[in-house]
Amino acid sequence: MAALMVLGVGASCYYWVREHSARPAQASASPFDSEPASVPGTETPPGAPTSAPPASAGYKNGEPAADPGLPLRGGEVLEYTANVANLNNVANLKLQVVEHKSFFGKNAWHLQAFAHTENPLRMVFVLDDQFDSYSDAATMTSLQYEMHLNERGQKVDSVQRMTATGKEPSPPDATETRVLPGTRDPLGMLHFLRNVDWTKTAEVSCPVYDGHKLYDVRARLAVAGEAVTVPAGSYKTSKIEVRVFENGQEMKDAHFMMYFANSVARTPVLLEAVMPFATARVELLHAK
């Protein structure tokens, strides 16, 4: 199973986060010595006309435009089940919006994701992982990203303080990680995509750091009113195609579709991941 947080929500997809984060031997990733080679795309802010020129759209002084209208609610808990190929409920996933708080003087959302394998997969692959994101409350850019991994008896803890300047204060247990301005982690990206008004915006793009590498993640509206049914109920959704690029080249080993409810909360109700070895569906079970 190659479950991904991401990520993060995610812009931004759980299976992509796990595919590139579950590497215990490398989880204490070294900070970048220089600016990453991958060049991010530009980002069209929610509400902007789709015909607006893409160059530097949505950015000011190298940072993404602020948008206080995020549909996040402290205490929100979303529970999911993961089905891979013909196997149902091979893993469960919980996304949680913990709280809105001050993080080193910045307004931030504390976001969490928990992943656990279920039997019969658990008999051969025990996975109990936790991801924490502290993301800027207005832009969802990453301030700090944490991975607490427990996989097949191997435990790894990684706390990475994101910085584009090297001047941000950092907790003593964190590794300073250099990223491009406007970088989001997978959880922050996921929740950022919830805020996009897909009736007015056709595509968004930004750099995403998964705890190991920096990627350019691009999301576009595929279908505006897709009807889906998951264990939590039936929904009219915005179907979003998510593509991942590394050093300018699209990663061809996985393809993602995310479905956000066409409601005020814009709840992510379904993720589909088409991978070389299987097709996975992460379906909403409960929303609290």
C-alpha positions as CSV (number, residue, x, y, z in Angstrom):
1,M,0.0,0.0,0.0
2,A,1.4,3.4,-1.0
3,A,-0.8,5.7,1.0
4,L,0.4,9.3,0.7
5,M,-0.7,14.3,3.3
6,V,-1.0,15.5,2.2
7,L,-1.2,16.5,1.3
8,G,-1.8,18.4,3.5
9,V,-4.3,18.5,2.3
10,G,-4.5,18.6,0.7
11,A,-2.8,20.9,-2.9
12,S,-2.7,18.8,-1.0
13,C,-3.8,14.0,-1.2
14,Y,-3.2,11.3,1.4
15,Y,-1.8,8.6,-0.9
16,W,0.7,10.9,-2.5
17,V,2.0,12.1,1.0
18,R,2.5,8.5,2.2
19,E,4.2,7.4,-1.1
20,H,6.9,10.1,-0.6
21,S,6.9,10.5,3.2
22,A,7.0,6.8,4.4
23,R,10.8,6.4,4.0
24,P,12.0,5.8,7.6
25,A,15.6,5.8,6.7
26,Q,15.3,9.3,5.3
27,A,12.6,10.8,7.5
28,S,15.0,13.2,9.2
29,A,15.5,15.0,5.9
30,S,18.4,17.5,5.7
31,P,17.5,21.1,5.1
32,F,18.1,22.5,1.6
33,D,21.5,24.1,1.2
34,S,20.2,26.3,-1.6
35,E,17.0,27.2,-3.3
36,P,15.3,24.0,-4.7
37,A,15.7,23.4,-8.4
38,S,12.0,22.9,-9.1
39,V,10.2,26.1,-10.1
40,P,6.7,26.5,-8.8
41,G,3.8,27.5,-11.0
42,T,1.7,30.6,-10.4
43,E,-1.5,30.6,-8.5
44,T,-4.8,32.2,-9.6
45,P,-6.5,33.5,-6.4
46,P,-10.1,32.3,-5.7
47,G,-12.6,34.7,-7.2
48,A,-10.3,36.0,-10.0
49,P,-11.4,35.8,-13.6
50,T,-10.1,32.7,-15.3
51,S,-8.8,34.8,-18.2
52,A,-6.4,36.7,-15.9
53,P,-2.7,36.5,-17.0
54,P,-1.0,33.6,-15.1
55,A,2.3,35.3,-14.5
56,S,2.6,36.2,-10.8
57,A,-1.2,36.1,-10.4
58,G,-2.2,35.9,-6.7
59,Y,1.3,36.8,-5.4
60,K,2.5,39.9,-3.7
61,N,6.2,40.3,-3.0
62,G,6.8,36.6,-3.6
63,E,4.0,35.5,-1.2
64,P,0.6,34.2,-2.1
65,A,-2.3,36.6,-1.7
66,A,-4.1,36.3,1.7
67,D,-7.7,35.1,1.8
68,P,-9.5,35.1,5.2
69,G,-12.5,33.2,3.8
70,L,-11.2,29.7,4.5
71,P,-14.1,27.4,5.4
72,L,-12.2,25.8,8.4
73,R,-13.7,25.2,11.8
74,G,-11.7,24.4,14.9
75,G,-12.6,20.9,16.2
76,E,-13.6,19.6,12.8
77,V,-12.9,15.8,12.4
78,L,-13.3,14.0,9.1
79,E,-13.0,10.2,9.1
80,Y,-12.2,8.1,6.0
81,T,-11.8,4.5,4.9
82,A,-9.4,3.5,2.2
83,N,-10.2,0.8,-0.4
84,V,-7.4,-0.5,-2.7
85,A,-8.3,-2.6,-5.8
86,N,-10.8,-5.2,-4.5
87,L,-9.9,-4.9,-0.9
88,N,-12.2,-2.7,1.3
89,N,-11.2,-0.8,4.4
90,V,-7.5,-1.6,4.3
91,A,-6.8,1.5,6.2
92,N,-8.5,4.4,8.0
93,L,-7.6,8.1,7.9
94,K,-8.6,10.9,10.1
95,L,-8.2,14.6,9.3
96,Q,-8.6,17.1,12.1
97,V,-8.6,20.9,12.3
98,V,-7.3,21.2,15.8
99,E,-7.4,24.9,16.5
100,H,-6.6,28.4,15.3
101,K,-3.7,29.7,17.3
102,S,-0.6,32.0,17.4
103,F,2.5,30.3,16.1
104,F,5.7,32.3,16.7
105,G,3.7,35.5,16.3
106,K,1.7,34.4,13.2
107,N,-1.9,33.4,13.0
108,A,-2.0,29.7,12.1
109,W,-4.2,26.7,11.8
110,H,-3.0,23.5,13.5
111,L,-4.0,20.6,11.2
112,Q,-3.5,16.9,11.8
113,A,-3.8,13.6,9.9
114,F,-3.7,10.1,11.3
115,A,-3.4,6.9,9.3
116,H,-3.7,3.3,10.5
117,T,-3.8,0.1,8.5
118,E,-6.6,-2.4,9.2
119,N,-6.8,-6.2,9.0
120,P,-6.0,-8.2,6.9
121,L,-3.4,-5.7,5.6
122,R,-2.3,-4.9,9.2
123,M,-1.2,-8.5,9.7
124,V,1.6,-7.9,7.2
125,F,2.0,-4.1,7.3
126,V,1.5,-2.2,10.6
127,L,1.2,1.5,10.0
128,D,0.3,4.1,12.6
129,D,1.3,7.5,11.4
130,Q,0.6,11.1,12.5
131,F,1.2,14.3,10.5
132,D,1.0,17.8,11.9
133,S,0.9,21.0,10.0
134,Y,1.0,24.6,11.3
135,S,-0.2,26.6,8.3
136,D,-0.6,30.4,7.9
137,A,-4.3,31.2,8.7
138,A,-4.7,33.5,5.7
139,T,-2.7,31.7,2.9
140,M,-2.2,28.2,4.2
141,T,1.5,28.4,3.5
142,S,3.5,26.0,5.7
143,L,5.1,27.3,8.9
144,Q,6.0,23.9,10.3
145,Y,5.5,20.3,9.2
146,E,5.8,17.2,11.4
147,M,5.9,13.5,10.6
148,H,5.6,11.0,13.5
149,L,5.9,7.6,11.8
150,N,5.4,4.1,13.2
151,E,5.7,1.6,10.5
152,R,6.4,-2.1,10.9
153,G,8.0,-1.4,14.3
154,Q,10.2,1.5,13.1
155,K,9.5,4.8,14.7
156,V,10.7,8.1,13.3
157,D,10.0,11.7,14.3
158,S,10.7,14.6,12.0
159,V,9.9,18.3,12.8
160,Q,10.7,20.7,10.1
161,R,10.4,24.5,10.4
162,M,9.8,26.0,7.0
163,T,11.6,29.1,6.0
164,A,12.2,31.0,2.8
165,T,14.7,33.4,4.4
166,G,16.4,31.5,7.2
167,K,15.4,34.2,9.6
168,E,12.2,32.7,11.2
169,P,12.4,31.6,14.8
170,S,12.5,27.9,15.3
171,P,11.7,25.5,18.2
172,P,14.8,23.6,19.6
173,D,13.6,20.2,18.3
174,A,13.0,21.4,14.7
175,T,15.1,21.2,11.6
176,E,15.3,24.4,9.6
177,T,14.2,23.6,6.0
178,R,14.6,26.1,3.2
179,V,11.7,26.3,0.8
180,L,10.4,28.6,-1.9
181,P,8.1,31.5,-0.9
182,G,4.5,30.4,-0.8
183,T,5.3,26.7,-0.2
184,R,2.5,24.6,1.4
185,D,2.8,21.2,3.0
186,P,0.3,18.5,1.9
187,L,-2.2,19.2,4.7
188,G,-2.1,22.9,4.1
189,M,-2.5,22.3,0.3
190,L,-5.6,20.1,0.9
191,H,-7.3,22.7,3.0
192,F,-6.3,25.5,0.7
193,L,-8.0,23.6,-2.2
194,R,-11.2,23.6,-0.1
195,N,-11.2,27.4,-0.3
196,V,-10.9,27.8,-4.0
197,D,-14.1,29.0,-5.7
198,W,-14.1,26.5,-8.6
199,T,-17.0,28.3,-10.2
200,K,-14.6,31.2,-10.9
201,T,-11.2,29.6,-10.9
202,A,-10.1,26.9,-13.4
203,E,-6.7,26.1,-12.1
204,V,-4.3,26.8,-9.2
205,S,-0.7,25.9,-8.7
206,C,1.9,26.2,-6.0
207,P,5.1,24.5,-4.5
208,V,4.4,21.7,-2.0
209,Y,7.0,20.2,0.3
210,D,6.2,16.7,1.5
211,G,8.9,16.4,4.2
212,H,11.6,15.3,1.7
213,K,11.2,17.0,-1.6
214,L,9.7,20.1,-3.1
215,Y,7.1,19.6,-5.9
216,D,5.0,21.8,-8.1
217,V,1.4,20.7,-7.6
218,R,-1.3,21.8,-10.0
219,A,-5.0,21.4,-9.5
220,R,-7.8,22.1,-12.0
221,L,-11.5,21.8,-12.2
222,A,-12.5,18.6,-14.1
223,V,-16.3,18.5,-13.5
224,A,-18.3,21.2,-11.7
225,G,-21.3,19.1,-10.5
226,E,-20.2,15.5,-10.1
227,A,-22.6,13.4,-8.0
228,V,-20.8,10.9,-5.7
229,T,-22.0,8.5,-3.0
230,V,-19.7,7.5,-0.1
231,P,-20.5,5.9,3.3
232,A,-21.2,9.4,4.7
233,G,-23.9,10.1,2.1
234,S,-24.5,11.4,-1.4
235,Y,-23.1,14.7,-2.5
236,K,-22.9,17.1,-5.4
237,T,-19.2,17.9,-5.7
238,S,-16.5,19.7,-7.6
239,K,-14.2,17.1,-9.1
240,I,-10.6,18.3,-9.1
241,E,-7.7,16.8,-11.0
242,V,-4.4,17.0,-9.1
243,R,-1.1,16.7,-11.0
244,V,2.4,16.6,-9.5
245,F,5.6,17.9,-11.2
246,E,9.2,17.4,-10.2
247,N,11.9,19.5,-11.8
248,G,9.4,20.5,-14.5
249,Q,8.5,16.9,-15.4
250,E,5.1,15.5,-14.5
251,M,5.1,12.4,-12.3
252,K,3.4,9.7,-14.4
253,D,3.2,6.9,-11.7
254,A,0.1,8.3,-10.1
255,H,-3.0,10.3,-11.0
256,F,-5.3,11.9,-8.4
257,M,-8.9,13.1,-8.3
258,M,-10.4,15.0,-5.4
259,Y,-14.0,15.7,-4.8
260,F,-15.1,18.6,-2.6
261,A,-18.8,19.0,-1.6
262,N,-20.5,22.0,-3.2
263,S,-21.4,23.4,0.2
264,V,-20.2,26.1,2.5
265,A,-17.8,23.8,4.2
266,R,-16.5,22.3,0.9
267,T,-15.8,19.1,2.7
268,P,-13.4,16.7,0.9
269,V,-15.6,13.6,0.5
270,L,-13.6,11.4,-1.9
271,L,-10.1,10.9,-3.2
272,E,-9.3,8.6,-6.1
273,A,-5.7,7.6,-6.7
274,V,-4.8,5.7,-9.9
275,M,-1.4,4.0,-9.4
276,P,0.5,1.5,-11.5
277,F,-0.4,-1.4,-9.2
278,A,-3.9,-0.5,-8.1
279,T,-6.7,2.0,-7.9
280,A,-7.4,3.4,-4.5
281,R,-10.5,5.2,-3.1
282,V,-10.5,7.1,0.2
283,E,-14.1,7.7,1.1
284,L,-15.6,9.9,3.8
285,L,-17.2,7.9,6.6
286,H,-18.1,10.6,9.2
287,A,-17.9,14.4,9.4
288,K,-18.1,16.0,12.9
